[in-house]
Structures are given as structure tokens and as C-alpha cells.
Amino acid sequence: MANHKATKKDVRQSAKRNARNRYYGKTTRNAIRDIRAIEEPAAASEKLPSVASMIDKLARRGTIHKNKASNLKRKLALRVNALATK
């Protein structure tokens, strides 16, 4: 374990950031799962902007890579558009 005061603080801050990132990541994954389960085009297109915003926030915070965020949003948009044309 760390012996320096600053290192102990850094460990505390790291644990807090880790918990926050895990919470936001899990919340976003649940939102993605929920939007994939929607079969109604209107409901899916209504929920898409909020889920895309959550994904963007994860990328901005550095929790996920910006390319992963882009890929997730692209796949969700394709799914919602496929529902609309069905």
C-alpha cells in the first residue's frame, strides 16, 4: 500500500473515478440493450437521441474509445432505420 499522502489521495480518487465510470458504463449498456429490444419504430426513434448522447458522454469522459462510440451509434441507427422501413 502507498505510504505517501499524495499517493493515498490518488488511490482514493482513482477508486471514485472507477466507480463512476462503471456506473455510467453499465447504465449506457442497459439503455443500449433496451433500445435493441424495442420492436416499435416510433419508440425506438424517440429513444435513439438520448442513448446516442449517453454514448457520446462515455467517449468524452474517456470511458470508451471514440471509435467504439461511433460504431455503437452507427449500429443502433441502422437497427432503428431497419425497423422504420419494415
Gaussian input, Z-matrix of N, CA and C with variables (Angstrom, degrees):
# hf/3-21g

backbone

0 1
 N
 C     1     B1
 C     2     B2     1     A1
 N     3     B3     2     A2     1     D1
 C     4     B4     3     A3     2     D2
 C     5     B5     4     A4     3     D3
 N     6     B6     5     A5     4     D4
 C     7     B7     6     A6     5     D5
 C     8     B8     7     A7     6     D6
 N     9     B9     8     A8     7     D7
 C    10    B10     9     A9     8     D8
 C    11    B11    10    A10     9     D9
 N    12    B12    11    A11    10    D10
 C    13    B13    12    A12    11    D11
 C    14    B14    13    A13    12    D12
 N    15    B15    14    A14    13    D13
 C    16    B16    15    A15    14    D14
 C    17    B17    16    A16    15    D15
 N    18    B18    17    A17    16    D16
 C    19    B19    18    A18    17    D17
 C    20    B20    19    A19    18    D18
 N    21    B21    20    A20    19    D19
 C    22    B22    21    A21    20    D20
 C    23    B23    22    A22    21    D21
 N    24    B24    23    A23    22    D22
 C    25    B25    24    A24    23    D23
 C    26    B26    25    A25    24    D24
 N    27    B27    26    A26    25    D25
 C    28    B28    27    A27    26    D26
 C    29    B29    28    A28    27    D27
 N    30    B30    29    A29    28    D28
 C    31    B31    30    A30    29    D29
 C    32    B32    31    A31    30    D30
 N    33    B33    32    A32    31    D31
 C    34    B34    33    A33    32    D32
 C    35    B35    34    A34    33    D33
 N    36    B36    35    A35    34    D34
 C    37    B37    36    A36    35    D35
 C    38    B38    37    A37    36    D36
 N    39    B39    38    A38    37    D37
 C    40    B40    39    A39    38    D38
 C    41    B41    40    A40    39    D39
 N    42    B42    41    A41    40    D40
 C    43    B43    42    A42    41    D41
 C    44    B44    43    A43    42    D42
 N    45    B45    44    A44    43    D43
 C    46    B46    45    A45    44    D44
 C    47    B47    46    A46    45    D45
 N    48    B48    47    A47    46    D46
 C    49    B49    48    A48    47    D47
 C    50    B50    49    A49    48    D48
 N    51    B51    50    A50    49    D49
 C    52    B52    51    A51    50    D50
 C    53    B53    52    A52    51    D51
 N    54    B54    53    A53    52    D52
 C    55    B55    54    A54    53    D53
 C    56    B56    55    A55    54    D54
 N    57    B57    56    A56    55    D55
 C    58    B58    57    A57    56    D56
 C    59    B59    58    A58    57    D57
 N    60    B60    59    A59    58    D58
 C    61    B61    60    A60    59    D59
 C    62    B62    61    A61    60    D60
 N    63    B63    62    A62    61    D61
 C    64    B64    63    A63    62    D62
 C    65    B65    64    A64    63    D63
 N    66    B66    65    A65    64    D64
 C    67    B67    66    A66    65    D65
 C    68    B68    67    A67    66    D66
 N    69    B69    68    A68    67    D67
 C    70    B70    69    A69    68    D68
 C    71    B71    70    A70    69    D69
 N    72    B72    71    A71    70    D70
 C    73    B73    72    A72    71    D71
 C    74    B74    73    A73    72    D72
 N    75    B75    74    A74    73    D73
 C    76    B76    75    A75    74    D74
 C    77    B77    76    A76    75    D75
 N    78    B78    77    A77    76    D76
 C    79    B79    78    A78    77    D77
 C    80    B80    79    A79    78    D78
 N    81    B81    80    A80    79    D79
 C    82    B82    81    A81    80    D80
 C    83    B83    82    A82    81    D81
 N    84    B84    83    A83    82    D82
 C    85    B85    84    A84    83    D83
 C    86    B86    85    A85    84    D84
 N    87    B87    86    A86    85    D85
 C    88    B88    87    A87    86    D86
 C    89    B89    88    A88    87    D87
 N    90    B90    89    A89    88    D88
 C    91    B91    90    A90    89    D89
 C    92    B92    91    A91    90    D90
 N    93    B93    92    A92    91    D91
 C    94    B94    93    A93    92    D92
 C    95    B95    94    A94    93    D93
 N    96    B96    95    A95    94    D94
 C    97    B97    96    A96    95    D95
 C    98    B98    97    A97    96    D96
 N    99    B99    98    A98    97    D97
 C   100   B100    99    A99    98    D98
 C   101   B101   100   A100    99    D99
 N   102   B102   101   A101   100   D100
 C   103   B103   102   A102   101   D101
 C   104   B104   103   A103   102   D102
 N   105   B105   104   A104   103   D103
 C   106   B106   105   A105   104   D104
 C   107   B107   106   A106   105   D105
 N   108   B108   107   A107   106   D106
 C   109   B109   108   A108   107   D107
 C   110   B110   109   A109   108   D108
 N   111   B111   110   A110   109   D109
 C   112   B112   111   A111   110   D110
 C   113   B113   112   A112   111   D111
 N   114   B114   113   A113   112   D112
 C   115   B115   114   A114   113   D113
 C   116   B116   115   A115   114   D114
 N   117   B117   116   A116   115   D115
 C   118   B118   117   A117   116   D116
 C   119   B119   118   A118   117   D117
 N   120   B120   119   A119   118   D118
 C   121   B121   120   A120   119   D119
 C   122   B122   121   A121   120   D120
 N   123   B123   122   A122   121   D121
 C   124   B124   123   A123   122   D122
 C   125   B125   124   A124   123   D123
 N   126   B126   125   A125   124   D124
 C   127   B127   126   A126   125   D125
 C   128   B128   127   A127   126   D126
 N   129   B129   128   A128   127   D127
 C   130   B130   129   A129   128   D128
 C   131   B131   130   A130   129   D129
 N   132   B132   131   A131   130   D130
 C   133   B133   132   A132   131   D131
 C   134   B134   133   A133   132   D132
 N   135   B135   134   A134   133   D133
 C   136   B136   135   A135   134   D134
 C   137   B137   136   A136   135   D135
 N   138   B138   137   A137   136   D136
 C   139   B139   138   A138   137   D137
 C   140   B140   139   A139   138   D138
 N   141   B141   140   A140   139   D139
 C   142   B142   141   A141   140   D140
 C   143   B143   142   A142   141   D141
 N   144   B144   143   A143   142   D142
 C   145   B145   144   A144   143   D143
 C   146   B146   145   A145   144   D144
 N   147   B147   146   A146   145   D145
 C   148   B148   147   A147   146   D146
 C   149   B149   148   A148   147   D147
 N   150   B150   149   A149   148   D148
 C   151   B151   150   A150   149   D149
 C   152   B152   151   A151   150   D150
 N   153   B153   152   A152   151   D151
 C   154   B154   153   A153   152   D152
 C   155   B155   154   A154   153   D153
 N   156   B156   155   A155   154   D154
 C   157   B157   156   A156   155   D155
 C   158   B158   157   A157   156   D156
 N   159   B159   158   A158   157   D157
 C   160   B160   159   A159   158   D158
 C   161   B161   160   A160   159   D159
 N   162   B162   161   A161   160   D160
 C   163   B163   162   A162   161   D161
 C   164   B164   163   A163   162   D162
 N   165   B165   164   A164   163   D163
 C   166   B166   165   A165   164   D164
 C   167   B167   166   A166   165   D165
 N   168   B168   167   A167   166   D166
 C   169   B169   168   A168   167   D167
 C   170   B170   169   A169   168   D168
 N   171   B171   170   A170   169   D169
 C   172   B172   171   A171   170   D170
 C   173   B173   172   A172   171   D171
 N   174   B174   173   A173   172   D172
 C   175   B175   174   A174   173   D173
 C   176   B176   175   A175   174   D174
 N   177   B177   176   A176   175   D175
 C   178   B178   177   A177   176   D176
 C   179   B179   178   A178   177   D177
 N   180   B180   179   A179   178   D178
 C   181   B181   180   A180   179   D179
 C   182   B182   181   A181   180   D180
 N   183   B183   182   A182   181   D181
 C   184   B184   183   A183   182   D182
 C   185   B185   184   A184   183   D183
 N   186   B186   185   A185   184   D184
 C   187   B187   186   A186   185   D185
 C   188   B188   187   A187   186   D186
 N   189   B189   188   A188   187   D187
 C   190   B190   189   A189   188   D188
 C   191   B191   190   A190   189   D189
 N   192   B192   191   A191   190   D190
 C   193   B193   192   A192   191   D191
 C   194   B194   193   A193   192   D192
 N   195   B195   194   A194   193   D193
 C   196   B196   195   A195   194   D194
 C   197   B197   196   A196   195   D195
 N   198   B198   197   A197   196   D196
 C   199   B199   198   A198   197   D197
 C   200   B200   199   A199   198   D198
 N   201   B201   200   A200   199   D199
 C   202   B202   201   A201   200   D200
 C   203   B203   202   A202   201   D201
 N   204   B204   203   A203   202   D202
 C   205   B205   204   A204   203   D203
 C   206   B206   205   A205   204   D204
 N   207   B207   206   A206   205   D205
 C   208   B208   207   A207   206   D206
 C   209   B209   208   A208   207   D207
 N   210   B210   209   A209   208   D208
 C   211   B211   210   A210   209   D209
 C   212   B212   211   A211   210   D210
 N   213   B213   212   A212   211   D211
 C   214   B214   213   A213   212   D212
 C   215   B215   214   A214   213   D213
 N   216   B216   215   A215   214   D214
 C   217   B217   216   A216   215   D215
 C   218   B218   217   A217   216   D216
 N   219   B219   218   A218   217   D217
 C   220   B220   219   A219   218   D218
 C   221   B221   220   A220   219   D219
 N   222   B222   221   A221   220   D220
 C   223   B223   222   A222   221   D221
 C   224   B224   223   A223   222   D222
 N   225   B225   224   A224   223   D223
 C   226   B226   225   A225   224   D224
 C   227   B227   226   A226   225   D225
 N   228   B228   227   A227   226   D226
 C   229   B229   228   A228   227   D227
 C   230   B230   229   A229   228   D228
 N   231   B231   230   A230   229   D229
 C   232   B232   231   A231   230   D230
 C   233   B233   232   A232   231   D231
 N   234   B234   233   A233   232   D232
 C   235   B235   234   A234   233   D233
 C   236   B236   235   A235   234   D234
 N   237   B237   236   A236   235   D235
 C   238   B238   237   A237   236   D236
 C   239   B239   238   A238   237   D237
 N   240   B240   239   A239   238   D238
 C   241   B241   240   A240   239   D239
 C   242   B242   241   A241   240   D240
 N   243   B243   242   A242   241   D241
 C   244   B244   243   A243   242   D242
 C   245   B245   244   A244   243   D243
 N   246   B246   245   A245   244   D244
 C   247   B247   246   A246   245   D245
 C   248   B248   247   A247   246   D246
 N   249   B249   248   A248   247   D247
 C   250   B250   249   A249   248   D248
 C   251   B251   250   A250   249   D249
 N   252   B252   251   A251   250   D250
 C   253   B253   252   A252   251   D251
 C   254   B254   253   A253   252   D252
 N   255   B255   254   A254   253   D253
 C   256   B256   255   A255   254   D254
 C   257   B257   256   A256   255   D255

   B1=1.4564
   B2=1.5205
   B3=1.3070
   B4=1.4592
   B5=1.5252
   B6=1.3177
   B7=1.4524
   B8=1.5181
   B9=1.3263
   B10=1.4487
   B11=1.5315
   B12=1.3047
   B13=1.4571
   B14=1.5383
   B15=1.3201
   B16=1.4613
   B17=1.5304
   B18=1.3163
   B19=1.4574
   B20=1.5201
   B21=1.3345
   B22=1.4631
   B23=1.5260
   B24=1.3232
   B25=1.4620
   B26=1.5247
   B27=1.3214
   B28=1.4551
   B29=1.5227
   B30=1.3308
   B31=1.4669
   B32=1.5273
   B33=1.3321
   B34=1.4642
   B35=1.5312
   B36=1.3201
   B37=1.4633
   B38=1.5254
   B39=1.3103
   B40=1.4557
   B41=1.5246
   B42=1.3231
   B43=1.4648
   B44=1.5261
   B45=1.3307
   B46=1.4654
   B47=1.5303
   B48=1.3304
   B49=1.4707
   B50=1.5204
   B51=1.3286
   B52=1.4584
   B53=1.5232
   B54=1.3202
   B55=1.4650
   B56=1.5250
   B57=1.3265
   B58=1.4646
   B59=1.5225
   B60=1.3357
   B61=1.4574
   B62=1.5203
   B63=1.3248
   B64=1.4699
   B65=1.5238
   B66=1.3302
   B67=1.4632
   B68=1.5278
   B69=1.3391
   B70=1.4621
   B71=1.5260
   B72=1.3280
   B73=1.4580
   B74=1.5141
   B75=1.3167
   B76=1.4662
   B77=1.5251
   B78=1.3233
   B79=1.4588
   B80=1.5302
   B81=1.3144
   B82=1.4664
   B83=1.5218
   B84=1.3236
   B85=1.4720
   B86=1.5251
   B87=1.3222
   B88=1.4646
   B89=1.5267
   B90=1.3199
   B91=1.4654
   B92=1.5253
   B93=1.3261
   B94=1.4676
   B95=1.5244
   B96=1.3255
   B97=1.4670
   B98=1.5232
   B99=1.3252
   B100=1.4605
   B101=1.5250
   B102=1.3302
   B103=1.4690
   B104=1.5347
   B105=1.3162
   B106=1.4730
   B107=1.5205
   B108=1.3174
   B109=1.4584
   B110=1.5238
   B111=1.3245
   B112=1.4702
   B113=1.5285
   B114=1.3169
   B115=1.4669
   B116=1.5296
   B117=1.3337
   B118=1.4491
   B119=1.5358
   B120=1.3330
   B121=1.4692
   B122=1.5260
   B123=1.3204
   B124=1.4695
   B125=1.5274
   B126=1.3040
   B127=1.4670
   B128=1.5295
   B129=1.3184
   B130=1.4689
   B131=1.5269
   B132=1.3357
   B133=1.4643
   B134=1.5237
   B135=1.3135
   B136=1.4608
   B137=1.5298
   B138=1.3265
   B139=1.4591
   B140=1.5345
   B141=1.3215
   B142=1.4696
   B143=1.5318
   B144=1.3269
   B145=1.4790
   B146=1.5296
   B147=1.3190
   B148=1.4654
   B149=1.5227
   B150=1.3300
   B151=1.4667
   B152=1.5314
   B153=1.3261
   B154=1.4590
   B155=1.5290
   B156=1.3158
   B157=1.4574
   B158=1.5278
   B159=1.3198
   B160=1.4696
   B161=1.5264
   B162=1.3288
   B163=1.4654
   B164=1.5304
   B165=1.3410
   B166=1.4644
   B167=1.5265
   B168=1.3186
   B169=1.4610
   B170=1.5284
   B171=1.3373
   B172=1.4677
   B173=1.5190
   B174=1.3380
   B175=1.4645
   B176=1.5230
   B177=1.3260
   B178=1.4584
   B179=1.5275
   B180=1.3207
   B181=1.4654
   B182=1.5224
   B183=1.3300
   B184=1.4526
   B185=1.5156
   B186=1.3381
   B187=1.4610
   B188=1.5199
   B189=1.3321
   B190=1.4632
   B191=1.5232
   B192=1.3221
   B193=1.4590
   B194=1.5269
   B195=1.3279
   B196=1.4649
   B197=1.5319
   B198=1.3311
   B199=1.4596
   B200=1.5238
   B201=1.3184
   B202=1.4617
   B203=1.5192
   B204=1.3208
   B205=1.4594
   B206=1.5238
   B207=1.3141
   B208=1.4566
   B209=1.5227
   B210=1.3274
   B211=1.4613
   B212=1.5258
   B213=1.3202
   B214=1.4601
   B215=1.5243
   B216=1.3300
   B217=1.4650
   B218=1.5256
   B219=1.3219
   B220=1.4629
   B221=1.5265
   B222=1.3253
   B223=1.4663
   B224=1.5283
   B225=1.3262
   B226=1.4628
   B227=1.5291
   B228=1.3290
   B229=1.4609
   B230=1.5288
   B231=1.3192
   B232=1.4690
   B233=1.5205
   B234=1.3172
   B235=1.4827
   B236=1.5146
   B237=1.3321
   B238=1.4706
   B239=1.5221
   B240=1.3290
   B241=1.4660
   B242=1.5214
   B243=1.3376
   B244=1.4607
   B245=1.5208
   B246=1.3198
   B247=1.4684
   B248=1.5235
   B249=1.3356
   B250=1.4631
   B251=1.5265
   B252=1.3287
   B253=1.4671
   B254=1.5152
   B255=1.3227
   B256=1.4780
   B257=1.4853
   A1=109.13
   A2=115.42
   A3=121.24
   A4=111.23
   A5=115.69
   A6=121.21
   A7=113.43
   A8=117.65
   A9=120.77
   A10=110.10
   A11=114.40
   A12=120.69
   A13=110.96
   A14=117.10
   A15=121.65
   A16=111.11
   A17=116.66
   A18=120.03
   A19=110.95
   A20=116.62
   A21=120.07
   A22=110.54
   A23=116.04
   A24=120.08
   A25=110.35
   A26=116.59
   A27=120.77
   A28=111.21
   A29=117.21
   A30=121.33
   A31=109.89
   A32=116.83
   A33=120.80
   A34=110.90
   A35=116.07
   A36=120.03
   A37=110.97
   A38=116.17
   A39=120.85
   A40=110.77
   A41=116.84
   A42=120.91
   A43=110.62
   A44=115.74
   A45=120.00
   A46=110.71
   A47=116.29
   A48=119.90
   A49=110.90
   A50=116.33
   A51=120.68
   A52=110.96
   A53=117.04
   A54=120.96
   A55=110.81
   A56=116.51
   A57=120.73
   A58=110.51
   A59=116.89
   A60=120.37
   A61=111.46
   A62=116.84
   A63=119.93
   A64=110.69
   A65=117.18
   A66=120.92
   A67=110.67
   A68=116.78
   A69=119.64
   A70=111.53
   A71=117.14
   A72=119.91
   A73=112.00
   A74=116.94
   A75=121.18
   A76=110.28
   A77=117.13
   A78=120.84
   A79=110.74
   A80=116.08
   A81=120.28
   A82=110.95
   A83=116.86
   A84=119.09
   A85=111.25
   A86=117.10
   A87=120.20
   A88=110.69
   A89=117.68
   A90=121.06
   A91=110.50
   A92=116.66
   A93=120.68
   A94=110.09
   A95=116.19
   A96=120.52
   A97=110.43
   A98=117.07
   A99=120.91
   A100=112.08
   A101=116.96
   A102=118.84
   A103=110.51
   A104=117.39
   A105=119.32
   A106=111.29
   A107=117.73
   A108=121.74
   A109=112.70
   A110=117.55
   A111=121.33
   A112=109.32
   A113=115.84
   A114=121.16
   A115=111.96
   A116=117.34
   A117=121.96
   A118=109.62
   A119=119.02
   A120=121.09
   A121=114.25
   A122=117.35
   A123=120.12
   A124=110.79
   A125=116.70
   A126=120.66
   A127=111.01
   A128=115.95
   A129=119.94
   A130=110.78
   A131=117.22
   A132=119.58
   A133=111.25
   A134=117.68
   A135=121.18
   A136=111.41
   A137=116.44
   A138=120.74
   A139=112.67
   A140=117.37
   A141=121.31
   A142=114.34
   A143=120.99
   A144=119.18
   A145=113.53
   A146=117.53
   A147=118.91
   A148=111.33
   A149=117.13
   A150=120.40
   A151=109.82
   A152=117.32
   A153=120.63
   A154=110.70
   A155=116.34
   A156=120.76
   A157=110.74
   A158=117.13
   A159=121.04
   A160=110.48
   A161=116.28
   A162=121.04
   A163=110.00
   A164=116.43
   A165=120.15
   A166=111.75
   A167=116.82
   A168=120.47
   A169=111.17
   A170=116.65
   A171=119.34
   A172=110.83
   A173=116.30
   A174=119.86
   A175=110.73
   A176=116.90
   A177=120.86
   A178=110.86
   A179=117.13
   A180=121.02
   A181=112.32
   A182=116.94
   A183=120.13
   A184=112.85
   A185=116.98
   A186=120.42
   A187=110.42
   A188=116.28
   A189=120.96
   A190=107.57
   A191=116.04
   A192=121.85
   A193=109.73
   A194=116.58
   A195=119.91
   A196=111.54
   A197=117.91
   A198=119.71
   A199=111.17
   A200=117.25
   A201=120.40
   A202=109.88
   A203=116.51
   A204=120.74
   A205=110.28
   A206=116.06
   A207=120.95
   A208=111.15
   A209=116.09
   A210=120.08
   A211=111.36
   A212=117.72
   A213=121.07
   A214=111.21
   A215=116.30
   A216=119.97
   A217=110.84
   A218=116.27
   A219=120.39
   A220=111.13
   A221=116.35
   A222=119.97
   A223=111.50
   A224=116.89
   A225=119.57
   A226=110.93
   A227=116.50
   A228=119.88
   A229=110.80
   A230=116.89
   A231=120.05
   A232=111.20
   A233=116.09
   A234=119.97
   A235=111.32
   A236=116.78
   A237=120.25
   A238=110.39
   A239=117.95
   A240=121.01
   A241=111.76
   A242=117.21
   A243=120.52
   A244=110.27
   A245=117.08
   A246=120.04
   A247=110.94
   A248=115.63
   A249=120.13
   A250=111.80
   A251=116.92
   A252=119.63
   A253=112.77
   A254=116.04
   A255=119.12
   A256=112.69
   D1=154.56
   D2=-177.62
   D3=-68.47
   D4=147.74
   D5=178.68
   D6=-110.23
   D7=-20.32
   D8=-178.71
   D9=-84.86
   D10=145.15
   D11=-177.44
   D12=-59.99
   D13=-44.24
   D14=-178.56
   D15=-66.76
   D16=-35.30
   D17=179.55
   D18=-69.88
   D19=-37.74
   D20=176.48
   D21=-63.60
   D22=-40.24
   D23=177.42
   D24=-63.93
   D25=-41.73
   D26=179.47
   D27=-61.97
   D28=-37.79
   D29=177.60
   D30=-64.29
   D31=-42.68
   D32=178.48
   D33=-62.99
   D34=-45.33
   D35=-179.35
   D36=-64.33
   D37=-39.97
   D38=-179.77
   D39=-63.69
   D40=-41.76
   D41=179.17
   D42=-64.44
   D43=-39.57
   D44=179.51
   D45=-66.20
   D46=-44.54
   D47=178.54
   D48=-63.92
   D49=-40.50
   D50=179.91
   D51=-61.48
   D52=-44.09
   D53=179.32
   D54=-63.99
   D55=-41.07
   D56=179.64
   D57=-65.11
   D58=-44.80
   D59=179.71
   D60=-63.82
   D61=-39.00
   D62=178.24
   D63=-64.39
   D64=-40.65
   D65=179.79
   D66=-63.04
   D67=-51.98
   D68=-178.53
   D69=-65.03
   D70=-36.92
   D71=178.31
   D72=-64.63
   D73=-43.75
   D74=-179.42
   D75=-67.86
   D76=-40.51
   D77=178.70
   D78=-61.76
   D79=-41.45
   D80=179.19
   D81=-68.43
   D82=-41.43
   D83=177.72
   D84=-61.47
   D85=-38.90
   D86=177.54
   D87=-65.39
   D88=-39.46
   D89=178.57
   D90=-65.12
   D91=-39.57
   D92=177.71
   D93=-64.42
   D94=-43.22
   D95=177.98
   D96=-60.59
   D97=-42.90
   D98=-178.66
   D99=-65.77
   D100=-41.15
   D101=-178.89
   D102=-70.70
   D103=-30.43
   D104=176.35
   D105=-69.35
   D106=-27.81
   D107=-178.64
   D108=-80.26
   D109=-16.11
   D110=-178.19
   D111=-70.42
   D112=132.96
   D113=179.29
   D114=-106.96
   D115=-8.06
   D116=-177.29
   D117=-95.18
   D118=122.21
   D119=-175.44
   D120=-60.01
   D121=-39.88
   D122=-177.28
   D123=-65.89
   D124=-43.57
   D125=-179.31
   D126=-66.72
   D127=-39.52
   D128=-179.14
   D129=-67.36
   D130=-43.55
   D131=-179.55
   D132=-69.55
   D133=-26.91
   D134=177.26
   D135=-72.39
   D136=-34.58
   D137=-176.92
   D138=-86.59
   D139=-20.06
   D140=-175.57
   D141=-56.56
   D142=-45.83
   D143=-178.87
   D144=-60.99
   D145=-37.88
   D146=-179.14
   D147=-69.68
   D148=-37.78
   D149=178.57
   D150=-69.55
   D151=-40.50
   D152=177.40
   D153=-61.78
   D154=-37.38
   D155=177.64
   D156=-64.74
   D157=-41.51
   D158=177.91
   D159=-61.50
   D160=-41.76
   D161=179.82
   D162=-64.96
   D163=-42.69
   D164=178.28
   D165=-61.23
   D166=-39.26
   D167=179.44
   D168=-63.99
   D169=-39.20
   D170=177.37
   D171=-62.45
   D172=-41.03
   D173=179.92
   D174=-68.27
   D175=-39.01
   D176=-179.66
   D177=-65.70
   D178=-36.93
   D179=178.43
   D180=-75.43
   D181=-16.79
   D182=-178.52
   D183=89.80
   D184=9.95
   D185=178.95
   D186=-69.81
   D187=-39.52
   D188=173.58
   D189=-126.60
   D190=161.27
   D191=-179.58
   D192=-73.46
   D193=150.07
   D194=-176.89
   D195=-65.02
   D196=-31.38
   D197=178.08
   D198=-71.12
   D199=-35.70
   D200=176.13
   D201=-64.42
   D202=-41.20
   D203=177.66
   D204=-60.85
   D205=-43.60
   D206=179.68
   D207=-62.79
   D208=-43.11
   D209=179.38
   D210=-64.90
   D211=-41.34
   D212=178.67
   D213=-62.15
   D214=-45.34
   D215=-179.58
   D216=-64.87
   D217=-39.38
   D218=179.33
   D219=-62.21
   D220=-46.81
   D221=-179.44
   D222=-63.99
   D223=-39.22
   D224=178.16
   D225=-66.02
   D226=-41.30
   D227=179.62
   D228=-64.33
   D229=-40.71
   D230=176.93
   D231=-61.53
   D232=-41.61
   D233=179.46
   D234=-64.73
   D235=-44.40
   D236=-179.66
   D237=-65.97
   D238=-41.20
   D239=178.38
   D240=-66.33
   D241=-34.91
   D242=177.22
   D243=-65.97
   D244=-37.34
   D245=176.83
   D246=-64.83
   D247=-38.66
   D248=-177.43
   D249=-67.39
   D250=-34.33
   D251=-178.42
   D252=-85.62
   D253=-12.22
   D254=-179.02
   D255=-71.77

